[in-house]
Amino acid sequence: MKRIVIGVFLFFGILVGANFALEYWLEYKVRQLLNADEERKYDLLFDDIAIDLLGRKIALNAIRLVPLQADLGIRVNGSIHQIQLLDVRYWDLLLHNQVSIGELSLVEPSFRLVRQDSTAGGRDNTQAFQNLFGDLIQRGRIEDFKLSGGTGELFFGRDTLFRFGQFTDLNIHALGLKTDYLILTHPVPFEVDQITSSLKNFKLNLTKEQTFSMDSMSFDYNSKLLLMEGLSLSYTLPMLEMALKESYQQDFISFDLRRFQVEQLDASSNLYGDWSIIAGLAKLEGLDLYDYRNKNLPRKYQDAKPMFAKMLQSLPLPLKIDEVRIEDSRIRYAEVPEGDQEPGVLIFDRFKADISNLVSIDSLQLEGAMRMSVETEFMEKGLVKADFTIPFDQEYFDLDLEMNDFQLIHLNPVLERLAHMRIRSGLLHHLKLEMRGNPKSATNKFVFDYSGLKVEVLNPDRQNQKSGILTVLAGFAVSKENIPQEKRYRIGQFSSVRNPYRGPFNFMWENTKTGLGEIVPVGAAKLFTN
């Protein structure tokens, strides 16, 4: 009996000793192999390691992420609360001297990206994280990769660092990694069976006064779905102050976008390196875009501006999207006239658009055309419909624009500031502009049916009070009505020359004004109204 007890204790003593020996050996091998690759770009430094032999789990705690190349233009460092090696294959460690696991899990990493050049682009930032994840995964045979609860701060500078961005709640889950095949379009740069990723509270300071932010983003490889919510581009100063900081006129654009969703995302799209989107459908919901220009400043000399097809080709982000839908949106254009400080604002509310065949990749614009149908409320009162056709292989576009049943007095907030005129009464029955524009000129047909038009001319030197003499002259100069039943009914048909230093939307606006000048003034009174 005594021998049996001694044998049992001896057995358990050997078992415990073997367990300690195996744990010691495993800890030694893990420390040796994790930082063994001579081509690695980062060291994983940790003090504490916990080994669960029966659970085939190894946990590294309080890890420091240290870049080995200090002279990199962009580098990532930081800390990781815990790295878990799950489903560890001990035989591969013993026989092949290789870390072989079912899952590599990074728990609550805190990243700190530092770039020396403040002008480096966002693509370089995403590639830096992509390279980091690839560097970690290539340290062994890993089937799945998981990152949860990640945060990040983005800095630029050398001796003194300035923070220009941040994010929270970074999560990545990649299943079925095949590290022999590089796929640079994934956040983890390898071929995978399935991958999902998400983050929240992303913020990027583009300049000292301009900030881009996003509440959340998620990507599902299998569902081919990219979703962004709560996007915003804003300024820290009022638009007037921003404009006065400049020496020349320019457009200051801000926006809020409630939701941006891309469906049927093609596998060749790249969201993490050289960005590109190739997809079946993109939806923008709740866009509120504000464009501000101050005309008290001189215009800066610029090269000739392209038409629509060339504008698409010049986009920095390659796109090929079969259909784009814009819903529940608003666009406002604010212009401060010379000698004033307050803008007149054109409002396009309840804006929605359907765009087919949106292509910015030159090699894919061999034939066909982009088509766009727009419907919006102008000045929150009048329904406007417009159809665009933009061929890719020719430098022209067709526009068919129509508006019906609009009380013209709703234009007064704009006319009083931009034209020093006020409409006392008038009803627009029907407006239609048919236009074919090319880089040099356009042919136009303009219909403007209205009745009961009365206008007042304002004196800007007397705080836009009514100018009696000019109002009387305008009464003689302006036709009170233009309706098809009348003998003097007019339709404007004319050609126009394009200012090459203005964009195509300005060309459309100038042709609309020319059409009004063809119809509203009578006889020689055109000279007065011009």
Protein Blocks (a to p, Z undefined) as FASTA:
>chain_A
ZZmmmmmmmmmmmmmmmmmmmmmmmmmmmmmmmmmpfkbcbdcddfbdcddfklopacde
hiadddfblmbfbdcedddfbacdehiafklmmmnopacdfbdcdehiacddddfblkbc
fklmmmmmmmmmmmmmmnpccfbdcdehiacdddedjkbccdfbdcehiacddehiafkb
ccfkbfblcdcfbdcdddehiacdfblmbccddfbdcddfklopacdehiacddfbdfkl
mmmmpmbdcdddddddfbacdehiafkbcfklcgcdddfbdcdehiacdddddfkbccdd
ddddddfklmmmmpmbdcddfbacdehiadddddddehiabdcddddehiacddehiafb
fklmmggcddddddddehhlaccdddddddfkbccdddddddehiafklmmmmmmmmnop
acfbdcdfbdcddddddfkbccdddddddehiacddddfklgoiacfklmmmmmmmpcfb
dcfkbmklccddddddddfkbcfklmmmmmmmmmmmmmmpgcjllmmmZZ
